[in-house]
Amino acid sequence: MNVKRFATGLCSHRPYPEKQLQHAGIPDELLFVADEPETATRHAIRQSPERHP
């Protein structure tokens, strides 16, 4: 399985799926949209989900 997670530098939710994937033994790759704009475009990533209190 090849899991890629996209995030922005200010993503507050980023640690939650990381912990769940690690616990399940699933390797993942964290990509920052600002650093990988062409990859984000290729996967139609337009924004990172936002978490509101």
C-alpha positions as CSV (number, residue, x, y, z in Angstrom):
1,M,0.0,0.0,0.0
2,N,1.3,3.4,-0.9
3,V,-0.3,6.1,1.3
4,K,0.5,9.7,0.6
5,R,-0.8,12.4,2.8
6,F,-0.9,16.1,1.8
7,A,-0.7,18.9,4.3
8,T,0.1,22.5,4.7
9,G,2.6,23.9,7.1
10,L,-0.1,25.0,9.5
11,C,-2.2,21.7,9.5
12,S,-3.2,21.0,13.1
13,H,-4.8,17.7,12.2
14,R,-1.6,16.2,10.7
15,P,-0.5,14.0,13.7
16,Y,-3.9,12.1,14.1
17,P,-3.8,10.0,10.9
18,E,0.0,9.6,11.2
19,K,-0.5,7.9,14.6
20,Q,-3.3,5.7,13.3
21,L,-1.3,4.6,10.3
22,Q,1.8,3.9,12.4
23,H,-0.3,1.9,14.9
24,A,-1.7,-0.2,12.0
25,G,1.8,-0.7,10.6
26,I,1.0,1.2,7.4
27,P,3.9,3.3,6.0
28,D,3.0,6.7,4.7
29,E,4.6,9.6,3.0
30,L,3.8,13.2,4.2
31,L,3.9,15.8,1.4
32,F,3.6,19.5,1.9
33,V,1.5,21.1,-0.8
34,A,3.8,24.1,-0.9
35,D,6.8,21.9,-1.6
36,E,5.1,19.5,-4.0
37,P,2.7,21.7,-6.1
38,E,2.9,19.6,-9.2
39,T,2.1,16.4,-7.3
40,A,-0.8,18.1,-5.5
41,T,-2.1,19.2,-8.9
42,R,-1.7,15.8,-10.4
43,H,-3.8,14.3,-7.6
44,A,-6.4,17.2,-7.8
45,I,-5.5,18.4,-4.2
46,R,-6.8,22.0,-3.9
47,Q,-6.7,22.4,-0.1
48,S,-6.0,20.6,3.1
49,P,-9.0,19.9,5.2
50,E,-9.4,22.4,8.0
51,R,-10.3,21.5,11.6
52,H,-12.5,24.0,13.4
53,P,-13.0,23.9,17.2
